[in-house]
Amino acid sequence: QVQLVESGGGLVQPGGSLRLSCAASTSIFTIYAMGWYRQAPEKQRELVATITNGGNTNYADSVKGRFTISRDNAKNTVYLQMDSLQPEDTAVYYCKATSTTKTYWGQGTQVTVSS
C-alpha cells in the first residue's frame, strides 16, 4: 500500500503562484509514474501533469508554460509549481501514483484562485 499526502493548497490572487507537494509513504523510485489531477465543482476529474520514474513529463495544454511537475526521490515527494494562476485553475488537486499493478490517490488539496 502507498499513502499519498498532498499539501500546499490555498487561496491565491490571479497571477499568483502556489507550490503543491505530494509526499509518498514509500520510495517513489519504486513507482512507475506520478501525477497531478484536478476536479472543479460540477466538472470531471482531469489530468494536469505527469512524471515517470525516468523523469519524462507531460502536461495538459491548459497548463503548459505555467505549471511544472518535479520529483525529489530523496524526500519521496512530487511537486507541482503553479505560476500565473487563473480563476479557471480553481479545483481540488489530487496526487496520483501508478505502479505496475495498482493506482493510488491522495485525499486532495483545495486551490482557489480569486480576487
C-alpha positions, 0 to 999 in steps of 0.5 A, spaced: 500 500 500 502 507 498 499 513 502 499 519 498 499 526 502 498 532 498 499 539 501 500 546 499 493 548 497 490 555 498 487 561 496 491 565 491 490 572 487 490 571 479 497 571 477 499 568 483 503 562 484 502 556 489 507 550 490 503 543 491 507 537 494 505 530 494 509 526 499 509 518 498 509 513 504 514 509 500 520 510 495 517 513 489 523 510 485 519 504 486 513 507 482 512 507 475 509 514 474 506 520 478 501 525 477 497 531 478 489 531 477 484 536 478 476 536 479 472 543 479 465 543 482 460 540 477 466 538 472 470 531 471 476 529 474 482 531 469 489 530 468 494 536 469 501 533 469 505 527 469 512 524 471 515 517 470 520 514 474 525 516 468 523 523 469 519 524 462 513 529 463 507 531 460 502 536 461 495 538 459 495 544 454 491 548 459 497 548 463 503 548 459 508 554 460 505 555 467 505 549 471 511 544 472 511 537 475 518 535 479 520 529 483 525 529 489 526 521 490 530 523 496 524 526 500 519 521 496 515 527 494 512 530 487 511 537 486 507 541 482 509 549 481 503 553 479 505 560 476 500 565 473 494 562 476 487 563 473 480 563 476 479 557 471 485 553 475 480 553 481 479 545 483 481 540 488 488 537 486 489 530 487 496 526 487 496 520 483 501 514 483 501 508 478 505 502 479 505 496 475 499 493 478 495 498 482 493 506 482 493 510 488 490 517 490 491 522 495 485 525 499 486 532 495 488 539 496 483 545 495 486 551 490 482 557 489 484 562 485 480 569 486 480 576 487 
